[in-house]
Amino acid sequence: MRGGQNQPHQGPRIYNLFPTLLGPIEHWHEHLPAIADMGFNWIFVNPFHLPGASGSLYAIKDYDQVNPVLAGQGDHSPDDQLAAFTAAAAEQGLRVMVDLVINHTARDSVLVTEHPDWYVRGKQGEVRSPSATDLDDPSKVTVWKDLAELDYTERPARAEMLDYWHRLLRHYAGLGFRGFRCDAAYKLPGEVWQQLTATARSTDAGTRFFAETLGAPIDAIMQLRPAGFDYFFNSAKWWNFRDGWLLEQYEQFRHLAPSIAFPESHDTKRLAAESGGGERESRFRYLFAAVFSSGVMMPIGYELGFRRPLHVVKTRPEQWEKTRFDLRAFIGRVNAMKAATPVLNEEGPQQRFTEPKARLVGLLRRSDQHAQRSAVLINPDTDRGGRYSRAALTDVLQCDPGALREVTPRHDNEEQPPASTAMIDVPPRSIRVFVAD
């Protein structure tokens, strides 16, 4: 199955291609057919620019140069190689987004020398490094000493900075990039993002902006309301399926923009390592991410059970791992189910219809644009199965029994459960998905 063009009614299904795991840009092409066959419609590429002394992909020294480990040995320039990659992806029905890191630069960036007034300064006039405070424990503060924080307070230097970023956005658009994942978006004022999104869309009205705001204070996220973001990333990965915080967060932020869930990311441990290599857990978590939010994302290697975490400094092609299990066909079925189910592609009202301590977790989702509704039965228990009345489920969905339709994607060699039984069985650590039109 192919990814297809990103239709208006379909949310993003994102494959995170971590560049230094694959090496030179010319090698990225080899993975496009498999990504498209899994039903993704977006590829997200982490920073490919020249890094500073720390070597971190997110400590950018020069936005106009490409990381030497990605440049390759061919005669074509890095820009030509990137343009060829986005064109090849488009032929497979895939749009490509790039990581937009403009809340900070490397401490040894060329911009620190060329534009010293663009940066936040300490009491002694030194360039200040960005930091983050743990929301649960304010005494824990992380400082990234290899980074220099850009100053977005309103002043003449800010206009110069924005001109620089406007040029960068137009350059990326010219290379065929159709989206931007905005790193630590909450660090910039919403009004600044509003100007940047407008610039990009003046070049291509279909350009999409994805805000990374995980761990940010509520007020820092809410000030992004005027920014024009198309999607936010949410915290569904960390839900225990019992507490109410995730649904509260969903309701609070869905009016800002739809959200994207993920079972793991380049910033987290590998799920296959956390779960001891469990294939069942990887299936369970990907399916949950796909049915909870408008969008879904997973990093390269998730489908093959990779355990080594992606590292912004150390990851290299020789760390490609042997396949522990193969979820490509299953992920393809999940993505096809999501693409074909309108209610799963928008951030309509969502609520739990089972008691917090019940064996099964039931989530009802409605559409603001369609008559369709979905009911998801989740069994988070690792050992015991659960059951739910089919008649009760039709009451939840407010439909006739004949209108209840199951769309759960099946794993290889898994039998389709009978549709006529009075009780719906949900095996341990599994999910069943139903819709009614």
Residue pairs with C-beta under 8 A, 6 or more apart in sequence:
1 37
1 38
1 39
1 332
1 335
1 336
2 36
2 37
2 39
2 92
2 93
3 13
3 35
3 36
3 38
3 39
3 40
3 41
3 92
3 93
3 94
4 10
4 41
4 93
4 339
5 41
5 93
6 12
6 41
6 42
6 95
9 342
9 345
9 346
10 41
10 339
10 345
11 231
11 258
11 260
11 293
11 294
11 295
11 296
11 338
11 344
11 345
11 346
12 41
12 42
12 208
12 210
12 231
12 260
12 294
12 295
12 296
12 297
13 39
13 40
13 41
13 42
13 290
13 295
13 296
13 297
13 335
13 338
13 339
14 40
14 42
14 43
14 44
14 97
14 260
14 295
14 296
14 297
14 298
15 35
15 38
15 40
15 42
15 43
15 44
15 297
15 298
15 300
16 43
16 44
16 46
16 265
16 266
16 297
16 298
16 299
16 300
17 28
17 31
17 35
17 43
17 44
17 45
17 46
17 300
18 46
18 266
18 299
18 300
18 310
18 315
19 25
19 28
19 45
19 46
19 47
19 48
19 57
19 67
19 70
20 57
20 67
20 69
20 70
20 315
20 316
20 317
21 300
21 301
21 310
21 315
21 316
21 317
21 319
21 320
22 28
22 31
22 300
22 317
23 69
23 70
23 316
23 317
24 69
24 70
24 71
24 72
24 73
24 81
25 48
25 66
25 70
25 71
25 72
25 78
25 81
25 82
25 85
26 72
26 74
26 81
27 72
27 317
28 85
29 84
29 85
29 88
31 300
32 88
32 89
32 92
32 94
33 92
34 328
35 43
35 92
35 94
36 92
36 93
36 94
37 328
37 332
38 303
38 328
38 331
38 332
38 335
39 331
39 332
39 334
39 335
39 336
39 339
40 94
40 335
41 93
41 94
41 95
41 339
42 94
42 95
42 96
42 97
42 179
43 89
43 94
43 95
43 96
43 97
44 96
44 97
44 99
44 179
44 181
44 210
44 297
45 96
45 97
45 98
45 99
46 57
46 58
46 99
46 266
46 312
47 57
47 58
47 60
47 67
47 98
47 99
47 101
48 57
48 66
48 67
48 70
48 82
48 98
49 57
49 60
49 61
49 62
49 63
49 65
49 66
49 67
50 60
50 61
50 62
50 65
50 66
50 67
50 68
51 57
51 59
51 60
51 61
51 67
51 106
52 59
52 60
52 61
52 105
52 106
52 107
52 108
52 109
52 146
53 61
53 106
53 107
53 108
53 146
54 106
54 146
54 313
55 313
56 106
56 146
56 312
56 313
57 67
57 99
57 312
57 313
58 99
58 101
58 147
58 183
58 312
59 105
59 106
59 107
59 144
59 146
59 147
60 101
60 105
60 106
60 109
61 105
61 106
61 108
61 109
61 110
62 109
62 110
63 168
65 78
66 78
66 82
69 316
70 78
71 78
71 81
72 81
74 81
76 84
79 175
82 175
82 176
82 177
83 174
83 175
83 176
85 96
85 176
86 96
86 175
86 176
86 177
86 178
87 176
89 95
89 96
90 176
95 178
95 179
95 208
96 176
96 177
96 178
96 179
97 177
97 178
97 179
97 180
97 181
97 208
97 210
98 172
98 177
98 179
98 180
98 181
99 180
99 181
99 183
100 169
100 180
100 181
100 182
100 183
101 183
102 150
102 165
102 168
102 182
102 183
102 188
103 130
103 149
103 150
103 183
103 184
103 185
103 187
103 188
104 130
104 144
104 147
104 148
104 149
104 150
104 184
104 187
105 111
105 112
105 147
105 148
105 150
106 146
106 147
106 148
107 127
107 129
107 145
107 146
107 147
107 148
109 148
111 118
111 164
112 119
112 127
112 148
115 157
115 160
115 161
115 164
116 127
117 157
118 150
118 151
118 157
118 160
118 161
119 127
119 128
119 148
119 149
119 150
119 151
120 127
120 128
120 148
120 149
120 150
120 151
121 127
121 128
121 151
122 128
127 148
127 149
128 148
128 149
129 143
129 144
129 145
129 146
129 147
129 148
129 149
130 143
130 144
130 147
130 149
130 184
130 187
131 141
131 142
131 143
131 144
132 141
132 142
132 215
133 140
133 141
134 140
134 141
134 142
135 215
135 217
149 187
150 161
151 157
151 158
152 158
152 161
152 187
152 188
152 189
152 192
158 192
162 192
162 195
162 196
165 196
166 196
166 199
169 180
169 196
169 199
169 200
169 203
170 199
170 200
170 203
172 180
173 200
173 203
173 204
173 207
178 204
178 206
178 207
178 208
179 207
179 208
179 209
179 210
180 200
180 207
180 208
180 209
180 210
181 210
181 212
182 193
182 209
182 210
182 211
182 212
182 229
183 212
184 212
184 213
184 216
185 193
185 211
185 212
185 213
185 224
185 227
185 229
186 211
186 213
186 216
186 217
186 220
186 221
186 223
186 224
187 220
189 223
190 223
190 224
190 225
190 226
190 227
191 226
191 227
193 209
193 224
193 227
193 228
193 229
194 226
194 227
194 228
197 207
197 209
197 227
197 228
197 229
198 228
200 207
200 209
201 207
201 228
208 230
208 231
209 227
209 228
209 229
209 230
209 231
210 229
210 230
210 231
210 232
210 233
210 260
211 224
211 227
211 229
211 231
211 232
211 233
211 257
212 233
213 220
213 221
213 224
213 232
213 233
214 233
214 235
218 252
221 232
221 253
221 256
222 256
224 256
225 256
229 256
229 257
230 257
230 258
231 257
231 258
231 259
231 260
231 294
231 295
232 253
232 256
232 257
232 258
232 259
232 260
233 259
233 260
233 261
233 262
233 297
234 246
234 249
234 250
234 253
234 259
234 260
234 261
234 293
235 246
235 249
236 246
236 261
236 262
236 288
236 289
236 292
236 293
237 261
237 262
237 263
237 264
237 265
237 268
237 285
237 289
239 245
239 246
240 380
241 361
241 378
241 380
242 356
242 357
242 361
242 380
244 352
244 356
247 350
247 351
247 352
250 259
250 292
250 293
250 347
250 350
251 349
251 350
253 259
254 347
254 348
257 347
258 293
258 294
258 295
258 346
258 347
259 293
259 294
259 295
259 347
260 293
260 294
260 295
260 296
260 297
261 288
261 289
261 290
261 292
261 293
261 295
261 296
261 297
262 289
262 296
262 297
262 298
262 299
263 271
263 282
263 285
263 286
263 288
263 289
263 298
263 302
264 270
264 271
264 285
264 298
264 299
264 302
265 297
265 299
266 299
266 310
266 312
268 309
269 309
270 301
270 302
270 306
270 307
270 308
270 309
271 281
271 282
271 285
271 302
272 278
272 281
272 282
272 302
272 305
272 306
272 307
272 324
273 307
273 308
273 309
275 281
275 282
277 305
277 307
277 324
277 325
279 305
279 324
279 325
279 327
280 429
280 430
281 429
282 302
282 305
282 325
282 327
283 327
283 330
283 411
284 429
284 430
284 431
286 296
286 298
286 302
286 327
286 330
286 331
286 334
287 334
287 409
287 431
287 433
288 378
288 431
289 296
289 297
289 298
290 296
290 334
290 335
290 337
290 338
290 344
291 338
291 344
291 363
291 374
291 376
291 431
291 433
292 350
292 363
292 376
293 347
294 344
294 345
294 346
294 347
296 335
296 338
298 331
299 310
300 306
300 310
301 310
301 321
302 327
303 326
303 327
303 328
303 331
304 321
304 323
304 324
304 325
304 326
304 327
304 328
305 321
305 323
305 324
305 325
305 326
305 327
306 321
306 324
307 321
307 324
308 319
308 321
329 412
330 409
330 411
330 412
333 409
333 410
334 409
336 409
337 344
337 407
337 408
337 409
337 433
338 344
338 345
339 345
340 407
341 372
341 374
341 407
341 435
342 367
342 369
342 370
342 372
343 365
343 366
343 367
343 370
343 372
343 373
343 374
343 435
344 365
344 374
346 367
346 368
346 369
348 365
348 366
348 367
348 368
348 369
349 365
349 366
349 368
350 363
350 364
350 365
350 366
351 363
351 364
352 361
352 362
352 363
352 364
353 362
353 363
353 364
353 375
353 396
354 360
354 361
354 362
359 379
359 381
359 384
359 386
360 377
360 378
360 379
360 386
360 387
360 388
360 426
361 377
361 378
361 379
361 380
362 375
362 376
362 377
362 378
362 388
362 396
363 375
363 376
363 378
364 373
364 374
364 375
364 396
364 397
365 373
365 374
365 375
365 376
366 373
367 373
371 437
372 435
372 436
372 437
373 397
373 398
373 399
373 435
373 436
374 433
374 434
374 435
375 393
375 396
375 397
375 433
375 434
375 435
375 436
376 431
376 432
376 433
376 434
377 386
377 388
377 393
377 424
377 426
377 431
377 432
377 433
377 434
378 426
378 431
379 385
379 386
379 426
379 427
379 428
379 429
379 430
379 431
380 429
381 428
381 429
382 428
382 429
383 428
384 428
385 425
385 426
385 427
385 428
386 425
386 426
387 423
387 424
387 425
387 426
388 423
388 424
388 426
389 422
389 423
389 424
390 401
390 404
390 421
390 422
390 423
390 424
391 401
391 422
393 404
393 424
393 434
394 400
394 401
394 403
394 404
394 436
397 403
397 404
397 434
397 435
397 436
398 436
399 436
403 436
403 437
404 434
404 436
405 434
405 435
405 436
405 437
406 417
406 419
406 432
406 433
406 434
407 433
407 434
407 435
408 431
408 432
408 433
408 434
410 416
417 424
417 425
417 432
424 432
426 432
